[in-house]
């Protein structure tokens, strides 16, 4: 067994690559999610192409496996040479303490445990087996192209519908159940913020089409990139492309992470070929096609040419439904877990962000209930979920939001701000938008420049300094900028 962590220079390279993985997780998921779930994730070794990762508790292991394992696998495979797979375990004394305090896994779960790739866990790697029954996941595969794992629980029947997602659900259901003829909505493009159910809908469509015996591939953007790069290295890119274009349904999740000019070109060619052949394409992202500024204009145009549906924030009634479903699922394993109406209503009212935070709230309530044995009151619930209550936190501002608001305020278009036009009526709003981007986001100057039509970081720095100087001398401009800040942060 070869461990690239052996010699010092290999270990240093491995550690640098692992740092890149963590930085990408932080950038793509946000500081709150990263700190909650990945701050204590460690790379122990790489053995026979499998990266051995550990966390200190069974709870963290289960949560990462349930929500983020595919992303961790994809980033690790891309950043660390020779890694084909990952295995997640919990470590040392923290592991023993977790074993004493956490509910024991059921024998069925242990018997069905498998490595991330789907291989059976060998005895020497038993501590890295994942607590997921093989009956709960499946993987789409076609002629050697292995898709991302599908969770069989994520079906159309299990998707909870409310005002914010009814249109997306109806469109997904229509697409999934068309058995012949030209697709109605092609591509179907669903966008929403994190944790609002995009992946559930995409996997539900894949399950429905698979059940009809048709050919389906479900891929995250990371998995698509990894597959294409691997095919290029193996000099099998042509065969990879031909196999991918021979399917009935292509499902791509998190397309906002698609990077690389050649990969984007191939992605666009694949989409065009499938749509022209009357095959269905379903795509999800965290923003509309026009806001995917890292993607080539041709890709954005093609994605916008189908049905674009937004899934909005969860309304309170839908949050109650989700909580009731999660509590019912938890009660299967913990029959004594009871949450009264007052606690349920409180949690639904204060957790307003997304479904993942609702999952986290139920997990915290379950932990308090099982570990303390005390009844759950509103006061206990308030203490248990305090870290998830974000209603008083300032809104996270995106550069795209800044550009749109500034453009509207100064009666120009966002396209004007991104263009090379140098008229005074465009230059001033552009500089103000750059200044606000530096003030209200954590993006670097080069990143801001890229988001403003590919400008150099020195252009951004010049704009920031110019507006800083102007604000001190122009009360009207100062009031304008303060108003824009308040509007962006509300």
Protein Blocks (a to p, Z undefined) as FASTA:
>chain_A
ZZfklpmklmmmmmmmmmmmmmmmmmmnojklmmmmmmmgccfbdcehiacdddfbfklm
mmmmmmmmmmmmmmmmmmmghiabdcdddehjllmmmmmmmccddfklmmmgccfkopac
dfklmmmpccbdfklpccddeehiacddddfklcfklpccdfklmmmmmmmmmmmmpcgd
jdfbdcddddddehilpmmmmmmmmmmmmmnopacddddfklmmmmmmmmmmnopmmmmm
mmmmmcfbdcdehkllpgcjklmmmmmmmmmmmmmnopacddddfbdfklmmmbcfklmm
mmmmmccdddddddfklmmmmmmmmmmmmmmmmmmlccdfklmmmmmmmmmmbmmlmmmm
mmmmmmmmmmnopacdfklmmmmmmmmpcklpccdddfklmmmmmmmmnopafklmmmmb
fbfklmmmmmmmmmmmmmmmcbdfklmmmmnooiafklmmmmmmmmmmmmmmmmklmmmm
mmmmmmmmZZ
